[in-house]
Amino acid sequence: MEAVRSKNNVPIKPTRERWLHITEEHSELAGYYFEVLETVKESEAIYKGSSGENISIREVGREKYIVVIYKEINKDDGFIITSFLTRRAKQFKRRKKIWP
């Protein structure tokens, strides 16, 4: 599976195990593989998670957003934890915004 670069220029890899988890838990994302990667690469906003993870958000339709939660381990390695679709992107504005 290919890696994409986050806004911090860290390669983020979606492992096969994580992609299976995402599509099993959030079956609506089964056809959104490239959109999930694009959300890491071209985020509209990134928020800090409570355990050091990043929460990347990108609009993919009218008031429909992909959320990708990923971890940057160091400057050379990172991975996707999970992803899901939401219409309630405003809930993330309570978190600390780290980009832009």
DOSETI-986877 format. One line per 10 residues: number of its first residue (from 1); their letters; for each residue x, y, z of N, C-alpha, C. Coordinates in steps of 0.2 Angstrom, whole numbers, plus 2048, in hexadecimal, padded with zeros to 3 digits. Example, Ala and Ser with C-alpha at 12.3 -4.5 7.8 and 13.67 -1.06 7.14 Angstrom:
<recs>
1) as) 842 7E4 827 83E 7EA 827 842 7F0 827 | 840 7F5 823 844 7FB 824 840 800 827 .
</recs>
This chain:
<recs>
1) meavrsknnv) 804 7FA 800 800 800 800 804 806 800 | 803 80B 7FC 807 811 7FB 806 816 801 | 80C 819 802 80C 81F 807 80B 825 804 | 808 82A 808 807 831 806 80A 835 80B | 80C 83B 80A 80F 840 80E 80A 844 812 | 80B 845 818 807 849 81C 809 850 81B | 806 855 81E 808 85C 81D 80E 85D 821 | 810 859 825 817 859 828 81C 855 824 | 81A 853 81E 81F 850 81A 821 849 81D | 81D 846 821 81E 83F 824 81A 83A 81F .
11) pikptrerwl) 81E 835 81D 81A 830 819 815 82C 81E | 80F 82C 81C 80A 828 81F 807 822 81B | 808 81D 81E 806 816 81B 7FF 814 81E | 7FB 812 819 7F5 80E 81B 7F6 807 81B | 7F7 803 820 7F9 7FC 820 7F3 7F8 81E | 7F4 7F2 81B 7EE 7EE 819 7E9 7ED 81F | 7EC 7EB 825 7E8 7EA 82B 7E4 7F0 82C | 7E7 7F6 82C 7E3 7FC 82E 7DD 7FD 829 | 7DF 7FC 822 7DA 7FD 81D 7D4 7F8 81E | 7D6 7F2 820 7D0 7ED 821 7CC 7EF 827 .
21) hiteehsela) 7CF 7F2 82C 7CC 7F4 832 7C7 7FA 830 | 7C9 7FF 82C 7C6 804 82A 7BF 802 826 | 7C1 7FE 821 7BB 7FC 81D 7B6 7F7 820 | 7B8 7F3 825 7B4 7EF 829 7B0 7F3 82E | 7B3 7F8 831 7AF 7FC 836 7AB 802 833 | 7AE 804 82D 7AA 80A 82A 7AA 808 822 | 7A5 803 821 7A5 801 81A 7A3 806 815 | 7A1 80C 817 79F 811 812 7A6 814 80F | 7AC 812 812 7B2 814 80F 7B5 80F 80A | 7B2 80A 809 7B5 805 805 7B8 807 7FE .
31) gyyfevletv) 7B4 80C 7FB 7B6 80F 7F5 7BA 815 7F5 | 7BC 817 7FB 7BF 81E 7FC 7C7 81D 7FE | 7CA 818 7FC 7D1 817 7FE 7D6 81D 7FC | 7D5 81F 7F5 7D9 825 7F3 7D7 82B 7F6 | 7D1 82C 7F8 7CE 832 7FC 7D1 832 803 | 7D2 82D 806 7D5 82C 80D 7DC 82F 80C | 7E0 82C 807 7E7 82E 807 7E7 835 805 | 7E3 838 801 7E3 83F 7FF 7E1 843 805 | 7DD 841 809 7DC 845 80F 7E2 846 814 | 7E6 841 814 7EC 842 818 7F1 847 814 .
41) keseaiykgs) 7F1 846 80E 7F6 84A 809 7F3 851 809 | 7ED 852 807 7EA 859 806 7E4 85B 80B | 7E6 85B 811 7E1 85C 817 7DF 863 816 | 7D8 864 818 7D6 86B 818 7D7 86E 81F | 7D8 869 824 7D9 86B 82B 7DC 865 82F | 7E1 866 833 7E3 860 837 7E3 863 83F | 7E0 85E 843 7DF 85F 84A 7E3 85A 84E | 7E5 85C 854 7E9 858 858 7E4 853 85C | 7E6 84D 85C 7E2 848 860 7E4 848 867 | 7E0 844 86B 7E2 844 872 7E8 83F 874 .
51) sgenisirev) 7EA 83B 86F 7F0 836 871 7F5 837 86C | 7F6 83D 869 7FC 83F 865 7FB 83E 85E | 7F5 83B 85C 7F3 83A 855 7F1 841 852 | 7F1 841 84B 7EE 846 847 7E7 844 844 | 7E3 849 844 7DC 848 841 7DC 84D 83B | 7DC 84A 835 7DC 84D 82F 7D5 84D 82C | 7D2 853 829 7CB 853 827 7CC 857 820 | 7C7 854 81C 7C7 857 815 7BF 855 812 | 7BC 85B 80F 7B6 85A 80D 7B6 856 806 | 7B1 851 806 7B1 84D 800 7AA 84E 7FC .
61) grekyivviy) 7A6 852 7FF 79F 853 7FC 79C 858 800 | 796 85A 7FE 792 85F 802 791 85D 809 | 795 861 80D 795 85F 815 796 858 816 | 79A 855 813 79D 84E 814 7A4 84E 814 | 7A7 84C 81A 7AE 84C 81B 7B1 845 81C | 7B7 844 81A 7BB 83E 81C 7C0 841 821 | 7C0 83D 826 7C4 83E 82C 7C9 838 82C | 7D0 83A 82C 7D5 835 82D 7D9 836 833 | 7DA 831 837 7DD 832 83D 7E4 82E 83C | 7E9 831 83D 7F0 82E 83C 7F5 830 841 .
71) keinkddgfi) 7FA 82C 841 800 82E 846 806 82F 842 | 80A 834 844 811 835 841 816 833 847 | 819 82D 845 81D 82A 84A 824 82E 84B | 827 830 845 82D 834 845 82C 837 83E | 832 83B 83C 832 83E 836 832 83A 82F | 833 833 831 833 82F 82B 82E 829 82B | 829 829 830 825 824 830 81E 826 834 | 819 824 831 812 825 834 80D 820 831 | 807 820 834 802 81B 832 7FB 81D 833 | 7F6 81B 82F 7EF 81D 830 7EC 818 835 .
81) itsfltrrak) 7E9 81B 83A 7E6 817 83F 7DF 815 83D | 7DB 81A 83B 7D4 819 839 7D1 81F 834 | 7CC 81E 831 7C9 823 82D 7C1 822 82D | 7BD 827 82C 7B6 827 82C 7B3 82D 829 | 7AD 82C 827 7A9 832 824 7A5 835 829 | 7A4 83C 828 7A0 83F 82D 79D 845 82A | 797 848 82D 794 84E 82B 795 853 830 | 798 851 836 799 856 83B 7A1 857 83C | 7A3 85B 838 7AA 85D 838 7AB 862 83D | 7A6 866 83F 7A7 86B 844 7A9 868 84B .
91) qfkrrkkiwp) 7A7 862 84C 7A9 85F 853 7B1 85F 854 | 7B5 85F 84F 7BC 85F 84F 7BF 866 851 | 7BB 86B 850 7BD 872 851 7BF 873 858 | 7BC 86F 85D 7BE 870 864 7C5 86E 866 | 7C8 86A 861 7CF 868 862 7D4 86D 860 | 7DA 86C 862 7DF 871 860 7E1 870 858 | 7E0 875 854 7E2 875 84D 7E9 875 84C | 7EC 871 849 7F3 871 848 7F5 873 840 | 7F0 873 83C 7F1 875 835 7EB 877 832 | 7EA 87C 82E 7EF 881 82D 7F0 886 832 .
</recs>
